[in-house]
Amino acid sequence: MSGRQKVLLAALAGLLVVLYVVAVGGGRHDGGDPAAGPGWLARFGGDAGTVDPATVTVACVPPAGDPSPSPEGVVVGFGTACRLRVADPGGLRSLVLRSAAPFVVTAPAPGDADVTVTDEVSPGEDGTAVAKVAVDGETEVVLRCPGGGGCVVTVARS
């Protein structure tokens, strides 16, 4: 090995040590904030977002009022069951559903999978029940109200 190669190898080893020290020592020393989102890294993830509530049509079993717009999205009130038809979002998106009361959501899995997923969503510590349904094409999502006493669910923007 020539002298020039030895110097180049030593410089490369030194650079790797410096990068390792910066990566280990220069990081954050807290748990982070999960509500803060992915930050600047999100712009490299493509256009992975949520379904626009305006592209969702609603057909509920009576008694049910008409869906109404709100700052958070579209509010849907229903007695027993409701069918949401999501227009093709043009890629993989999340349909976000929020409620102050428990509700049941049933939806097909995205892609070519022949699977239907059902989940009973209950409010968490913050008092909100949240369901995120993966949608990659025109899809029907069924909402049911446990006990049949009536539910109010918001098709949220995020």
PLY file of the C-alpha trace (Angstrom):
ply
format ascii 1.0
element vertex 158
property float x
property float y
property float z
element edge 157
property int vertex1
property int vertex2
end_header
0.00 0.00 0.00
1.42 3.37 -0.99
1.74 6.33 1.34
-1.04 8.18 -0.48
-3.45 5.24 0.02
-2.56 5.07 3.73
-3.34 8.77 4.17
-6.63 8.41 2.29
-7.61 5.38 4.41
-6.75 7.22 7.65
-8.77 10.28 6.53
-11.76 8.07 5.72
-11.52 6.32 9.11
-11.31 9.72 10.85
-14.36 10.97 8.95
-16.36 7.89 9.97
-15.42 8.42 13.63
-16.45 12.09 13.47
-19.80 11.21 11.82
-20.47 8.55 14.46
-19.71 10.95 17.32
-21.99 13.62 15.82
-24.80 11.12 15.25
-24.66 9.69 18.76
-23.83 12.84 20.70
-25.69 15.41 18.66
-29.15 13.87 18.89
-32.07 14.91 21.04
-32.15 13.54 24.55
-35.91 13.54 25.06
-38.70 11.23 23.95
-39.95 13.66 21.30
-43.51 14.77 20.68
-45.59 12.24 18.73
-48.23 14.90 17.99
-45.64 17.06 16.25
-45.61 14.85 13.15
-42.68 13.95 10.94
-41.47 17.53 10.40
-39.15 18.37 7.51
-38.73 14.70 6.62
-42.37 14.51 5.46
-41.64 16.27 2.16
-39.64 13.21 1.04
-42.55 10.83 1.72
-44.54 11.71 -1.37
-48.18 12.76 -1.24
-49.35 10.48 1.58
-52.15 12.34 3.32
-55.73 12.11 4.35
-58.90 11.76 2.33
-60.62 15.06 1.55
-64.00 14.96 3.37
-65.62 16.61 0.34
-64.98 13.40 -1.66
-67.01 11.27 0.77
-70.74 10.71 0.19
-72.96 9.56 3.03
-76.01 7.27 3.11
-77.36 6.61 6.60
-80.23 4.48 7.87
-83.02 6.72 9.19
-83.35 8.49 11.48
-80.37 10.51 10.33
-79.80 14.15 9.56
-77.95 15.46 6.54
-74.16 15.65 6.88
-73.04 19.12 7.85
-69.71 20.84 7.20
-67.57 21.92 10.14
-64.07 23.38 10.54
-62.77 19.85 11.23
-64.46 18.19 8.23
-67.97 16.79 7.72
-70.19 15.84 10.67
-72.37 12.76 10.18
-75.14 11.89 12.66
-76.94 8.55 12.45
-79.07 6.18 14.51
-77.93 2.63 13.74
-75.74 2.46 10.63
-74.21 4.60 7.97
-72.41 3.88 4.70
-69.61 6.18 3.56
-68.57 5.99 -0.08
-65.07 7.34 -0.60
-64.18 8.50 -4.13
-60.88 7.27 -5.55
-58.22 9.41 -3.82
-55.62 8.67 -6.51
-53.25 6.86 -4.14
-52.99 5.51 -0.62
-54.69 7.88 1.85
-56.15 7.69 5.35
-59.83 8.26 6.00
-59.88 9.83 9.48
-63.03 9.38 11.58
-63.48 11.06 14.99
-66.24 10.85 17.60
-66.82 11.57 21.27
-68.63 8.21 21.61
-67.66 4.65 20.68
-68.48 3.48 17.16
-67.79 0.45 14.96
-66.09 0.80 11.57
-65.93 -1.89 8.86
-63.83 -1.45 5.72
-62.06 -3.52 3.09
-58.27 -3.70 3.24
-56.48 -1.66 0.56
-54.94 -3.27 -2.50
-55.96 -6.62 -3.86
-56.41 -8.23 -0.45
-59.73 -10.02 0.01
-59.99 -9.00 3.67
-62.55 -6.91 5.52
-61.50 -5.30 8.78
-63.91 -4.43 11.62
-62.95 -2.46 14.71
-64.86 -0.99 17.65
-63.29 2.36 18.40
-63.54 3.77 21.92
-62.58 7.22 23.20
-59.05 7.51 24.52
-57.70 9.57 27.40
-58.49 12.80 25.54
-62.16 11.77 25.16
-62.00 11.25 21.39
-62.46 7.99 19.51
-60.31 8.02 16.34
-60.29 5.52 13.49
-57.91 5.78 10.54
-58.92 3.67 7.55
-56.44 3.06 4.70
-58.03 3.81 1.33
-56.39 3.41 -2.07
-59.39 3.43 -4.42
-63.14 3.87 -4.44
-64.24 2.27 -1.17
-67.30 1.77 0.98
-66.87 2.11 4.74
-69.69 1.09 7.08
-70.20 2.80 10.45
-72.39 1.30 13.16
-73.44 2.68 16.48
-73.12 0.15 19.33
-76.42 -0.11 21.15
-78.24 1.79 18.39
-78.64 4.92 20.51
-77.25 7.22 17.84
-73.75 8.40 17.00
-72.09 11.51 15.65
-68.90 10.92 13.68
-66.75 13.53 11.95
-65.03 12.71 8.67
-61.94 14.74 9.55
-59.38 16.55 7.42
-56.52 15.27 9.58
0 1
1 2
2 3
3 4
4 5
5 6
6 7
7 8
8 9
9 10
10 11
11 12
12 13
13 14
14 15
15 16
16 17
17 18
18 19
19 20
20 21
21 22
22 23
23 24
24 25
25 26
26 27
27 28
28 29
29 30
30 31
31 32
32 33
33 34
34 35
35 36
36 37
37 38
38 39
39 40
40 41
41 42
42 43
43 44
44 45
45 46
46 47
47 48
48 49
49 50
50 51
51 52
52 53
53 54
54 55
55 56
56 57
57 58
58 59
59 60
60 61
61 62
62 63
63 64
64 65
65 66
66 67
67 68
68 69
69 70
70 71
71 72
72 73
73 74
74 75
75 76
76 77
77 78
78 79
79 80
80 81
81 82
82 83
83 84
84 85
85 86
86 87
87 88
88 89
89 90
90 91
91 92
92 93
93 94
94 95
95 96
96 97
97 98
98 99
99 100
100 101
101 102
102 103
103 104
104 105
105 106
106 107
107 108
108 109
109 110
110 111
111 112
112 113
113 114
114 115
115 116
116 117
117 118
118 119
119 120
120 121
121 122
122 123
123 124
124 125
125 126
126 127
127 128
128 129
129 130
130 131
131 132
132 133
133 134
134 135
135 136
136 137
137 138
138 139
139 140
140 141
141 142
142 143
143 144
144 145
145 146
146 147
147 148
148 149
149 150
150 151
151 152
152 153
153 154
154 155
155 156
156 157
